[in-house]
Amino acid sequence: MSTPLQSWPVQREFDPKNMPFRRLGPSGLRVPVFSLGGWLTLGGTVVGDPVKEIIKTAFENGINMFDTAEGYAAGKSEEEIGRVIRELGLRRTDLVITTKLFWGLRTGPNDGGLSRKHIVEGTQEALARLGLDYVDVLFAHRFDHNVSMEEIVRAFNYVIEKGGYCCKALYWATSEWSAQEIEEAHHVANKLNLIAPIAEQCKHHMFHRERPEKEYLPLYKKYHLGTTTFSSLAGGLLTGKYNDGVPDGTRFSTHANFFKDTVESLKTPEGQAQIAKVKELTALAEELGTTVSALSLAWVAKNPNTSTVILGASKPEQILENLKAIEVIPKLTPEVLEKIEKILDNAPAALPSYGRPFLDRFGRL
């Protein structure tokens, strides 16, 4: 007996508003330029009705993609997101739901990692917490050096192709994998005539550029790899709130143990140099009639290889404030981008051409 795709009444229709949408990598799946993630907040520091208000605000302002993981708040993030989807009466086909596997909820020898056993059983448990029949994208939250790539690729394909009614995931992707690991996954998938990962969930912000802007560059060209970027405000550093220390109630203070090394790094010469750059970026943002937060988010979204920028929020107002970045994207002209590069002075070195001109994506000069 098959399970219905949705058994609760639909109460809210999705209106994209002015949200731009992009394809996620080579797939036909369209995702909003800005999505909402549950790390540290949803199910963690934020539970109950406040979670509903955050997701409701996001949905009503064009965000229909919600990202979580089995390891976020020990599964509570998935539970809270699933509960709110049902209580708000959101149509499943209006949503893009993604979750990630690697860190299981128990300490047994097979309760984590990327073995076929954990991928299959972890997916079933994640869907039970979400209260859903399937997720749109299932991510490998980290690479597992103890499992063969063939087993990993076959297991994710099993979940997609043979997981039960309809499927248990529509696509699979990676998170925090190296370019070499992603390349190997594609090689194995191609060799076995299986589905390869369509995207990488990676950190990308103005002070973290080498991997998303250089290491993955060949993958964008070869596989049209998509990215779902996180930490685009550098944990709040690019909001300017840490220019003069760590205020109470901020992410760095609420999760003091987790961000201890980050806070200490701000006291170093390199950290002080970053704060000085944030102040310069703030002045540039004011010239553009916006905030440094919106400027920083728009800058990541402007990158042609960014599929979606995952936002974090502990209150609805933060969603609305961050979505002002949509209006900033068109303002990032070549002249403005050049000013940003001059302030940052950290662009990854270009790949060497040895005197030969580079061709465009169509193989033309």
C-alpha positions as CSV (number, residue, x, y, z in Angstrom):
1,M,0.0,0.0,0.0
2,S,1.5,3.3,-1.1
3,T,1.9,6.3,1.2
4,P,0.3,9.6,0.0
5,L,2.7,12.4,-0.8
6,Q,0.9,14.6,1.6
7,S,-1.8,13.7,4.0
8,W,-2.4,17.1,5.8
9,P,-4.6,19.9,4.4
10,V,-2.9,22.6,2.4
11,Q,-3.4,26.0,4.0
12,R,-0.9,28.2,2.3
13,E,-0.1,28.6,-1.4
14,F,3.5,29.5,-2.3
15,D,4.2,32.9,-3.8
16,P,7.8,33.4,-4.9
17,K,7.4,37.2,-4.6
18,N,10.6,38.7,-6.0
19,M,12.9,35.8,-5.2
20,P,15.1,34.7,-8.1
21,F,15.4,31.0,-8.8
22,R,18.3,29.0,-10.2
23,R,18.9,25.4,-11.3
24,L,20.8,23.3,-8.7
25,G,23.8,22.3,-10.7
26,P,23.1,20.1,-13.7
27,S,19.7,19.0,-12.4
28,G,16.3,20.4,-13.4
29,L,15.6,21.3,-9.8
30,R,15.0,25.0,-9.2
31,V,16.1,26.5,-5.9
32,P,15.7,30.0,-4.5
33,V,18.8,32.2,-4.4
34,F,18.3,32.4,-0.7
35,S,17.2,29.4,1.4
36,L,16.9,28.7,5.1
37,G,19.1,26.4,7.2
38,G,18.6,24.9,10.6
39,W,22.1,24.6,11.9
40,L,22.4,25.8,15.6
41,T,19.1,27.5,15.6
42,L,16.0,25.5,14.4
43,G,15.5,22.8,17.0
44,G,18.6,24.0,18.9
45,T,18.5,27.5,20.4
46,V,15.0,28.0,18.8
47,V,12.2,25.6,19.5
48,G,8.4,25.7,19.4
49,D,6.3,28.6,18.1
50,P,9.3,30.8,17.2
51,V,10.4,28.1,14.7
52,K,7.0,28.3,13.1
53,E,7.3,32.1,12.9
54,I,10.7,31.9,11.3
55,I,9.7,29.4,8.6
56,K,6.4,31.1,8.0
57,T,8.2,34.4,7.4
58,A,10.7,32.7,5.1
59,F,7.9,31.0,3.1
60,E,5.9,34.1,2.8
61,N,8.9,36.0,1.4
62,G,9.9,33.6,-1.4
63,I,12.0,31.0,0.5
64,N,10.7,27.5,-0.2
65,M,14.0,25.6,0.4
66,F,14.8,24.4,3.9
67,D,18.1,22.7,4.8
68,T,18.8,20.5,7.8
69,A,20.8,17.4,8.9
70,E,20.6,14.4,11.1
71,G,23.3,15.9,13.3
72,Y,21.7,19.3,13.8
73,A,20.5,19.4,17.4
74,A,20.6,15.6,17.5
75,G,17.8,15.3,15.1
76,K,15.6,18.0,16.7
77,S,16.1,20.3,13.7
78,E,14.5,17.8,11.4
79,E,11.7,17.2,13.8
80,E,10.9,20.9,14.2
81,I,11.0,21.6,10.5
82,G,8.8,18.7,9.8
83,R,6.3,19.7,12.5
84,V,6.1,23.3,11.2
85,I,5.6,22.1,7.6
86,R,2.6,20.1,8.7
87,E,1.2,22.8,11.1
88,L,1.5,25.5,8.5
89,G,-0.1,23.3,5.9
90,L,2.6,23.7,3.3
91,R,2.2,21.8,0.1
92,R,5.0,19.2,-0.3
93,T,5.4,19.9,-4.0
94,D,6.0,23.6,-3.2
95,L,9.0,22.8,-1.1
96,V,12.6,21.8,-1.5
97,I,13.7,19.9,1.6
98,T,17.3,18.8,2.0
99,T,19.0,16.9,4.8
100,K,22.4,15.4,5.4
101,L,23.8,12.2,6.7
102,F,27.1,11.3,8.4
103,W,26.9,12.0,12.2
104,G,24.3,9.6,13.5
105,L,22.3,10.0,16.7
106,R,23.8,7.0,18.5
107,T,27.2,5.7,19.2
108,G,27.0,2.2,17.7
109,P,29.6,1.1,15.1
110,N,27.2,1.5,12.2
111,D,25.3,4.6,13.5
112,G,27.3,7.1,11.5
113,G,29.5,7.5,8.4
114,L,28.6,6.6,4.9
115,S,28.3,2.9,4.9
116,R,25.4,1.5,2.8
117,K,23.8,0.5,6.1
118,H,23.9,4.0,7.6
119,I,22.9,5.7,4.4
120,V,19.8,3.5,4.0
121,E,18.8,3.4,7.6
122,G,19.8,7.0,8.3
123,T,17.6,8.2,5.5
124,Q,14.7,6.2,6.8
125,E,15.2,7.7,10.3
126,A,15.6,11.2,8.9
127,L,12.3,10.9,6.9
128,A,10.6,9.7,10.1
129,R,11.7,12.7,12.0
130,L,10.7,15.0,9.2
131,G,7.4,13.2,8.7
132,L,8.0,13.2,4.9
133,D,8.0,10.5,2.2
134,Y,11.1,11.8,0.6
135,V,13.7,14.7,0.6
136,D,14.6,16.5,-2.5
137,V,18.4,16.4,-2.0
138,L,20.2,14.0,0.4
139,F,23.7,15.2,1.2
140,A,26.8,13.3,2.4
141,H,27.6,15.6,5.2
142,R,31.3,14.7,5.1
143,F,33.5,12.3,3.2
144,D,34.0,8.9,4.8
145,H,37.6,7.7,4.4
146,N,36.7,4.3,5.8
147,V,34.2,3.4,3.0
148,S,34.9,2.7,-0.6
149,M,33.6,5.3,-3.1
150,E,31.8,2.6,-5.0
151,E,29.8,1.7,-1.9
152,I,29.0,5.4,-1.2
153,V,27.8,6.0,-4.8
154,R,25.8,2.8,-5.0
155,A,24.1,3.4,-1.6
156,F,23.0,6.9,-2.5
157,N,21.7,5.6,-5.9
158,Y,19.8,2.9,-4.0
159,V,18.1,5.5,-1.9
160,I,17.1,7.4,-5.0
161,E,16.1,4.5,-7.3
162,K,15.0,1.7,-5.1
163,G,14.2,3.3,-1.7
164,G,10.5,2.5,-1.7
165,Y,7.4,4.4,-2.8
166,C,8.4,7.1,-5.3
167,C,11.9,7.2,-3.8
168,K,13.4,8.4,-0.6
169,A,15.5,11.2,-2.2
170,L,15.4,12.8,-5.7
171,Y,19.0,13.8,-5.9
172,W,22.2,13.4,-3.8
173,A,25.0,15.8,-3.1
174,T,28.1,16.3,-1.0
175,S,29.1,18.7,1.8
176,E,32.6,19.8,2.7
177,W,34.2,17.3,0.2
178,S,37.4,18.1,-1.5
179,A,37.5,18.5,-5.3
180,Q,39.4,15.3,-5.6
181,E,36.7,13.4,-3.7
182,I,33.9,14.9,-5.8
183,E,35.8,14.1,-8.9
184,E,36.2,10.5,-7.8
185,A,32.5,10.2,-7.1
186,H,31.7,11.4,-10.6
187,H,34.3,9.0,-12.1
188,V,32.8,6.0,-10.2
189,A,29.2,7.1,-11.0
190,N,30.1,7.4,-14.7
191,K,31.9,4.1,-14.8
192,L,28.9,2.3,-13.2
193,N,26.3,4.3,-15.1
194,L,24.9,5.7,-11.9
195,I,23.8,9.1,-10.7
196,A,26.5,11.5,-9.6
197,P,26.3,14.2,-6.9
198,I,24.7,17.4,-8.3
199,A,26.0,19.9,-5.8
200,E,28.4,20.7,-3.0
201,Q,27.4,22.4,0.3
202,C,30.4,24.5,1.1
203,K,31.5,27.5,3.2
204,H,31.8,30.7,1.2
205,H,32.2,34.2,2.4
206,M,34.4,37.2,1.8
207,F,37.2,35.8,4.0
208,H,36.9,32.1,2.9
209,R,37.3,31.9,-0.9
210,E,40.0,29.4,-1.9
211,R,37.9,26.2,-2.1
212,P,34.7,27.6,-3.6
213,E,36.4,30.0,-6.0
214,K,39.5,28.0,-7.0
215,E,39.6,24.4,-5.9
216,Y,36.1,23.6,-7.3
217,L,36.5,25.7,-10.5
218,P,37.3,22.7,-12.7
219,L,34.2,20.9,-11.3
220,Y,31.9,23.8,-12.3
221,K,33.2,23.7,-15.8
222,K,33.3,19.9,-16.2
223,Y,30.1,18.9,-14.3
224,H,28.2,22.1,-13.9
225,L,28.4,21.4,-10.2
226,G,26.0,23.5,-8.0
227,T,26.7,25.0,-4.6
228,T,24.5,25.5,-1.6
229,T,26.7,27.9,0.4
230,F,26.7,28.4,4.2
231,S,28.3,30.8,6.7
232,S,28.1,33.6,4.1
233,L,28.2,36.2,6.9
234,A,31.2,34.4,8.5
235,G,29.2,33.5,11.6
236,G,28.1,37.2,12.0
237,L,31.6,38.8,11.5
238,L,30.4,40.3,8.3
239,T,27.4,42.0,10.0
240,G,29.8,44.3,11.9
241,K,28.4,43.2,15.3
242,Y,31.8,41.9,16.4
243,N,33.8,45.1,15.5
244,D,34.1,46.0,19.1
245,G,33.9,42.7,20.9
246,V,31.4,39.9,21.4
247,P,27.9,41.2,22.5
248,D,25.6,39.1,24.6
249,G,23.0,37.2,22.7
250,T,25.1,36.8,19.5
251,R,26.1,33.5,18.0
252,F,29.6,33.8,19.2
253,S,28.4,34.3,22.8
254,T,25.5,31.8,22.7
255,H,27.7,29.1,21.4
256,A,30.9,30.2,23.2
257,N,32.6,26.8,23.3
258,F,32.0,26.1,19.6
259,F,33.3,29.5,18.5
260,K,36.0,29.8,21.1
261,D,38.9,29.6,18.6
262,T,37.1,32.0,16.2
263,V,36.7,34.6,19.0
264,E,40.3,34.2,20.0
265,S,41.4,34.7,16.3
266,L,39.7,38.1,16.2
267,K,42.3,39.3,18.7
268,T,45.2,38.4,16.4
269,P,46.6,40.8,13.8
270,E,44.9,38.8,11.1
271,G,41.6,39.1,13.0
272,Q,42.0,42.8,13.5
273,A,42.7,43.2,9.8
274,Q,39.5,41.4,9.0
275,I,37.5,43.7,11.3
276,A,39.2,46.7,9.6
277,K,38.0,45.4,6.3
278,V,34.4,44.9,7.6
279,K,34.5,48.6,8.5
280,E,35.5,49.6,5.0
281,L,32.9,47.3,3.6
282,T,30.3,48.9,5.8
283,A,31.2,52.3,4.4
284,L,30.8,51.0,0.8
285,A,27.5,49.4,1.7
286,E,26.3,52.8,3.0
287,E,27.2,54.3,-0.3
288,L,25.0,51.8,-2.0
289,G,22.2,52.5,0.4
290,T,22.3,49.1,2.2
291,T,23.9,47.2,5.1
292,V,27.2,45.3,5.2
293,S,25.2,42.1,5.8
294,A,23.1,42.5,2.7
295,L,26.2,43.5,0.7
296,S,28.1,40.3,1.9
297,L,25.1,38.0,1.1
298,A,24.6,39.6,-2.3
299,W,28.3,39.2,-3.1
300,V,28.1,35.4,-2.6
301,A,24.8,35.2,-4.5
302,K,26.4,37.2,-7.4
303,N,28.9,34.5,-7.9
304,P,27.9,32.6,-11.1
305,N,28.6,29.2,-9.4
306,T,26.4,29.9,-6.4
307,S,23.0,28.0,-6.6
308,T,21.6,29.1,-3.3
309,V,22.9,30.9,-0.2
310,I,21.7,29.3,3.0
311,L,20.6,31.8,5.6
312,G,20.5,31.2,9.4
313,A,18.0,33.0,11.6
314,S,17.0,33.0,15.3
315,K,14.1,35.4,14.7
316,P,11.8,36.4,11.8
317,E,13.3,39.9,11.6
318,Q,16.6,38.5,10.6
319,I,15.0,36.8,7.5
320,L,13.5,40.1,6.3
321,E,16.8,41.9,7.0
322,N,18.9,39.3,5.1
323,L,16.5,39.2,2.1
324,K,17.3,42.9,1.4
325,A,20.3,41.3,-0.3
326,I,18.1,40.5,-3.3
327,E,17.9,44.3,-4.1
328,V,21.6,44.6,-3.8
329,I,22.6,41.9,-6.3
330,P,21.9,44.2,-9.4
331,K,23.9,47.0,-7.7
332,L,27.1,44.8,-7.8
333,T,28.4,46.3,-11.0
334,P,31.9,45.5,-12.2
335,E,33.0,48.8,-10.7
336,V,31.5,47.9,-7.3
337,L,32.9,44.4,-7.4
338,E,36.3,45.9,-8.1
339,K,36.0,48.2,-5.1
340,I,35.2,45.1,-3.0
341,E,38.2,43.2,-4.3
342,K,40.4,46.2,-3.5
343,I,39.2,46.1,0.1
344,L,39.4,42.4,0.5
345,D,42.7,41.9,-1.3
346,N,42.4,38.1,-1.0
347,A,41.2,36.8,-4.4
348,P,42.5,33.3,-5.0
349,A,45.3,33.3,-7.5
350,A,44.2,32.5,-11.1
351,L,45.1,29.2,-12.6
352,P,48.2,29.6,-14.8
353,S,47.8,29.9,-18.5
354,Y,51.5,29.9,-19.4
355,G,50.9,32.7,-21.9
356,R,47.9,31.0,-23.6
357,P,44.6,32.9,-23.5
358,F,41.7,31.3,-21.6
359,L,38.6,30.1,-23.5
360,D,35.1,30.8,-22.3
361,R,32.7,28.0,-21.3
362,F,31.8,27.4,-25.0
363,G,35.5,27.0,-26.0
364,R,35.8,30.4,-27.6
365,L,38.2,33.3,-27.2
